[in-house]
Structures are given as C-alpha cells and as structure tokens.
Amino acid sequence: MIFERQSYLQELISAEGNGMIKIVTGIRRCGKSYLLFNLYRSHLIKLGVSEDHLIQVNLEDRRNKQLRNPDALIEYIDNRMTDNRTYYILLDEIQLVNEFEDVLNSYLSIPNAEVYVTGSNAKFLSNDIITAFRGRGWEIRIHPLSFSEYYDVVGGELSQALENYYLYGGLPAVAQFDSPIMKQDYLREIFKTVYLRDVVERNHLRGGSDGLHELLRILASAMGSSTNVKRIANTFKYEAGIDIGRNTIARYLAHLQDAFLINEALRYDVKGRKYVGTETKYYFEDIGIRNAILDFRQLEFNHTMENVIYNELRRLHYSVDGGRVETFKQNKDGKSVRSNLEIDFVVNRHDERLYIQSAYALPDKEKTEQEQASLMQVNDNFHKVIIVGDRYHSNYNEDGILLLNIYDFLLGKVRL
C-alpha cells in the first residue's frame, strides 16, 4: 500500500526556493520520513536532480550517531557540496542534533542549499528557536492519514471503512495489516515502546511512565470533554488513588502536546468574544493510539467522530476552539435564568469562521432542535454546520443550518 500524501507533497514543492528552512513536523510514525525520503526525493529525481545533489541523513539511525554532533554533521554536508548547483539537504529527526539551530542557520546564507528537516517535538519550534532561525523557518505540519487518504487506497464499503478508521486510526503502518489483532497489537506496542517512552526519556521524568500513562487514560476516557488541571488532579486523587500536584499535571500535558500526542481546544465565549478561564478540551492526534491506551475498551463512536472531525479541521488549517454561548430563559416562576450552551467547535481560517456541532445521529426533530439550540443563539452571519454520522443527503434546513453527513465532510465532497 502506497499513500501518496499529495497535499503535503505539494506544500513541500511550493516551498522550494523560498529561502527558508523547510521543517516537517508531526507525531512519530505518521509518515514524515516517507514523505521526505521517498515521495519528495522521487519528485526531485523526476525533475532531473542528480543523486549526488541529494544529501540525506536519518539521524535516528544508530549508524549515523556520530552525525548528531553538530560539527560532524556540518563537515559531512560540506564535503558533499562540490559545485554551485543546488543541493537538497534532507535531515530526519533534526532535534537529535545538539545545537541544531546553529547547524541549520549555517546554511541560510548559502544560495545553493535547500534544507528540509523533520522533527517529532514541538519544542524545537518554540518562539526562541524560531527567533534563532531569524524568521526563516517554514513549518509543514503533517498528520496521520486523513480518512480521505485512507479510503482512496484501502477502499471497500464506505461505512465499514469508516468504522475501521474509527477503531485503528490513520498511522500508515497500521493500514498495512489485514488482521484486527495485528493492528491492535501494533498500536499497543508502539504506544508503550515509542510514544510513552519517548516522552519520558526526552523530558527526564524521574517518576517513570506511570503518572503519564494514567493521565493519558484519564484524557482518553473523557475525550472531548471540557476539563482543567484542577479537575484532572481530583480524578487522579479520587478515582486513581494518586495524589499528584497540579503543576506536575500541567507539565505532563505540555509534554504530551510537545510530542503531538494530544491537542487542545480552548473554550471561547462567542458572545463575549473572549477565551474563558482555564477550561479546555483535549483530542488525540491519532484515534487508534487513543483506543490502544484504553486497550480497545470504551469504544464510543459518538466521541470518536468528534475527535475525527477535530483532526480533519486541523488538517484543513483551521484553528479550532470549543465554543460557549450564554443564553437566558424564564423558569416556571417567570424569573430569567442564565445558562451556557456548548458549541463543539468554533473554527477560524483567515477571515473565515464556522460554528460546528458534531451529532452522531439525528433520529427526530427533537434531537435536531437540541443539537442546533446553541447555534441558534449566535447572532452573527458566519456559517453554522451540524456534521451528522448518517448517510443521508447533505442539505440546509429551514433555519439556514447546513446538515452535513460525515462522509461528505471527510471526503471533501461538500465545501464548508
């Protein structure tokens, strides 16, 4: 099975010659190396770039351990640049190199050097590092396979394909396995031996992985639910029997986001046009890893669908928040009572905004009215959408809300 990753390949191609360091980021095993060393390399060769003008180094390979030394890496690259034609320098997992920002900056002033790097840690894209790049770092964020990428290759009956995607996620290697047991075993294994261990070792967590693993279980069990550090600490104490400080939890959450394992959606007050307190929702970068954390128990497709929608919106380059809209209703005594209604996603891209609800099913009018209640309280003119886990025809209802089936959304058949 070959996944062409065309959208990411086009981003790389479009960035050629922009005078910046091209930085491909994303969770481990999502296909960064394949994109750079196979797909992009093949593109360059088809354009007529000769092999000796492609300098590629996999820094995760033990055989290249000596090249993690910054001076040794510079010497290795310089020795291969022998003329004035363009050289394409492809470096995998650049964060393993000490002082890598100095290495990369060394090639910013060389006109015939095109530098492409991958990394699995958001820390090396911190503001300090971007400053060190002197404003010349260009990030290309790659995600696990979208459902559209997955289905284009795997095919089959559409609803069954989506159910498999809900179960096993979009890591390219998982799609290669035919057996559900092999898929589950692979996901369990890489979670423990790659993702969990990587976060522990990278951040020198003295207590090992137990607290981190428990935090991931808590987040996986409450996927997409509004929470905060205090509430998570109470869950640790009263449900897991572990007394862990809020500062430690906040630090763990930052580590998990740095490793691209989880992403957050902050809570946004739509009418007040401001972010609300410390409330946030967490979603998993890959739903298969989330399910492996819970050992493939607690498979609730309504919450899974919401996570998949979040990931697709991020892939489409939207910024994504969780919405809150304040409303007032009269109680039985005639008094005005304030309440807050939730909007699953408030999304923005440039000057475009959308309000989106995720509804696994809309079996009747009552359920439809319930799902769109918060949307009806928003008085601006931006589009309002309910994404539904059914296969009926997508259409606007009489209230001007787009009812969009999940298949049309994930396959890009209806423009948001």
Summary of the structure (lengths in Angstrom):
residues: 416
radius of gyration: 23.3
end to end distance: 30.2
largest distance: 85.3
contacts: 1265
relative contact order: 0.09
helix: 44%
strand: 23%
